Amino acid sequence: MNKVYQYRKHIQWGQYVLFVLFLLGLVFSVMLGISSFQLWRAFNPESPIPVLFILVICLISLIPPILEFPVWYLYYRMAGVRVIIDNDTIIYKHRRGETRIDFAKITKIGLFSIPYLGGWITIVAGKEKFRLTVVVSEIGDFVQTLKASLDKIGLANRYNESKLFLFFKTAVFSDQSWDRIYSLFWKLIVATLGIGGLGVVIEIISNNGGFLWLYLSFAFPTLVYIFTEIVFGVRIAKTSIRESFFVPPRDVAYENSVYKVASVIGIIIYLIMVLTMMFVLK
């Protein structure tokens, strides 16, 4: 059975969530216009209705859904992508149809990546081409399969090996990072609400930190999480082998040990900040 690559589930769900938010924005704008009209008639029954003023209010309220629309459309397009490697052919299915590219007809592999942050790969065959970002599930496996297929038929010159390996490391790290986000998401939400709530209580007691303290309290779990991702990125950078095109797989036991150490260090740092704010900066 051929393997299917597609964009991750937050893209799949995001297209529906963003569309609902877009519709709610439109409904809010219409309701705002009707409410403004009714309120004006209720409090100023003898005065002419300021149609232009109400129209301006409605147009301003439309700014959020208008700005959101291109984001929804991007999610909508990405959610419709399916990529299948069928023997010697890559099948790229999308909202408007599908593109088939034989490995033997590939003329170029375009690559762009910001190490360990993001990027995309472009498959070019004459006038036919398509692009995949690192948000595609198992994009690292796709890159590895693509390289092996091109090498097998003597087309290694279609890609820059150094750039491909750099992208491959970013792709694998992205795969692992998204898997970690999915597994930690609700824990991170609970930690954010817990530490943020504690920060609010401490601010009420001390009345000393202000907005900066509250912001730091709510952001603190995310900062600890970012620190752990940097640690995992450094591990990949140190243990990857370019000559054999090797990037280490996830080591869940190692990740759990990093989380434990980072949590302890984070708690200590937060307590030091609390004591500093309450007693030193008072």
N, C-alpha and C positions, 0 to 999 in steps of 0.2 A: 504493500500500500504506500502510495506516494505521500511524503510529508508536506503538510500545509503550514505556511508561515503567515501570520497575520498580526495586526497591531494589538497591543495588550488590552486587557479587559477594561482599564480605566478609560481608554479611548472608545471602546464599544459602548460602555454605559454613558460616557460623557456626551456622546452625540444626542442622547435622549434627554439627559438632564439639562444641557445647554439649550435645547430646543424648547423645553418646558419653561425655562427661565426667560427665554426670548418672548414666548407667548404671554407670560405673566407681565412682562414689561410693557407689551402692547396693551394688554387689558388695563393695567394701572394707568397708562397714559389716557386711555379713553375715559376711564372712571374719574380721573382727575379733572378732565375737561367738563364732564357732566356735573360733577360735584361743584366745581367753580361756578358753573352757570346757575345751578340751583341756589347756592349760597348767595350769589349776587342778587338774584330775584327775591330771595327771602329777606335780605337786609336792605336792599335798595329797590323796592318795587316800582318806584317812579322814575328811576334813572335809566338811561339807555345802557344796554349790555356792552361792556368793553370787549367786543369779539377779538380784536387784535391782541389784547393783553392775555386773554384766555388761550388763544392760539399759541402765543409765545411760550406760555407755561407748559402747554402740551408738548410742544416741540423740544423744549429743554428736557422734559421727562423722557423723551424718546432717545436721548443721547446714549444711555447705557445699553438698551437693546440693540441700537444701531451699531455700537462698537462691538457688541458681543456677537453679532451675526457672522462676521468673517471667521471668528474663532469656532463657532458652531459648524460652519461650512467646512473648515479644515478638518475638524473631528469627523464630520459626516463622510468626507472623502476618504480619510485614512481608515475609518471603520469598515469601509466597503472593499478594502484591498485584501486579496488572497494571492499568495505566491506559492507555486507548486513546481518542484523540480521533477520532471518526468523523463527519465533516462537521459537523453542528450539535449533536452529542451527546458527552458525556464518559461513557465506560464504565469503571466502577471494579470490577474483578474481585478477589475475595478468597476466603478459605477457605470461607466460608459461602454463597457465591453471587456475585451481582453487583448493582451499583447503576447505573442509567442516569439521567443528568441532562442535560436539554436546556439549552443556553446561555440560551435565552429564559426559562427557568423559574428561573434562578439568582436568589436574593433577596439573597444576601450573600456576600462573600468575607472570611472571618475571617483575620487575619494576626497572627502573633507571631514576633518575631525578636530575637536578641541579635546586634548587628552583627558580621558576619564570624565568628561562632562557631556559630550554629545557629538553628533555628526551624521553624515549620510553617505551612502554608496550609490553610484549611478551606473547602471548597466547600459552600454551603448552598442548598437548594432546597426550601422548606417544611419538611417533616419528614425529608426525605432530606438526608444530608450525609456527607462523608468528609474525611479529613485526610491530608496528605502532608508528610513532613519533608524537610529539605534533603539527606538521605541518598539520596533517589531519584536515580538516574542521569539527568543532563540535566534536572534540575528547573528550571534557568534557562530552558531552551527551552520547557518546559511553561508557565511563568509568562508568557513572552512571547506564546506562542500563545493562552493564555487571555485575556490583556488585549486582543490584537488582535481576537479573536472577539467579546468583549463590546462593544468600541468599534464594531465593524462594525454591530451591531444596536442601537446607541444605549443601551447599558446600562453606560456608564462610571460611573454613580452607584452601582453595586453594590460598588465598592471605593473605599478611600481611596488616592488617587494617591501621596501622600507615603509612607504605610506600605507600599504595594505596591512602590514603587521601592526602599525600604530593604530589603525582603525580597528583591527581585530581585537586588540587589547581593550580599547574603549568599548567595543561591542560586547565583549564577554563581561567586562565590569558592569556595563549597563544592565545586561541580563541578570546578573547576580544582585545588583543594587535594587532593581525593581522587585525581584523576588523577596528581598529583605523588607522593602517598604510594605509590600502586601502583608507580610507576616507580622510586622510591627505596628501597622497603622493604628489600630485601636488602642494598643498599649501606649503609643505615643500621644494619642488624643487624651487618654486618661491622665498620663503624666503631665501633659500641658495644663489640663484643667486643675489638677491637684497642686502643682507648683505655682500656677498662676493664682489660684484661690488662696494659697498660703501667702503669696506676695501681697494680695489685697488686704488680708488680715493684718499682716505686719505693717503695711502702710497706714492702716487705720489706727493701729496702736502707736506707731512712732511718728506718723505724719512728717516724714523726713525725706522720703525718696522721690515722691512725685511720679510723673508720667514715665520717666526713664526707668525707675525701679520696677514699675508695673510691666512695662514693655519687656524688660530683661527677664522678669519672673516667668512670663508667659512664653518667651522665646527660649528659655534656658534648656528645656528638654530637646528642642530641635537643634540647638547648638552642640549639645552632647552627641546627638545622633550624627550630625555632620562630622564631628571629630572622629567617630568610629568609621565612617565611610572613608575618610582620609587615610586612616590606618589600613583599611582593606585595599585601598588603591595603591598604597605604598607596597603592600605585600605582593600584589600583582606585578608592579613595576620591577620588584627585586627578583621574583622567581620565574618570570616569563623568559622563554628562550626563543630568540628570533630564528636561529638556524633550523630548528625543528618545528617552528611555527606552533609553539606550545604556550598556553596560558593556563595557569592552575585552576581547577574547578573549585567550587565552593567547599569550604571546610566549616561545617556548622558548629562543630565542637570548638574550633578556634574562634569563630564569631561569638559564640556564647561567652567564652572567657574574656574576650575584648569588651563585650557589653557589661559584664560584671565589674571589671576593673574601671571602665569608664563611668559606670553608675556610682561606684564608691568615690572616685575622684570628683565627680560632679557634685555629689551630696556634700562633700567636704568643702569644695569651693563655694557652694551656695550658702552653707552655714557661716563660713568666714565672711561672706558679703553681708549676711543678715546681722551678724555681730558688729561688723564695721559700721553699718548704717545706723544701728540702734544705739551704739555706745561711743563710737569714735567720732562719727560725723554729726552727732546729736547737737 
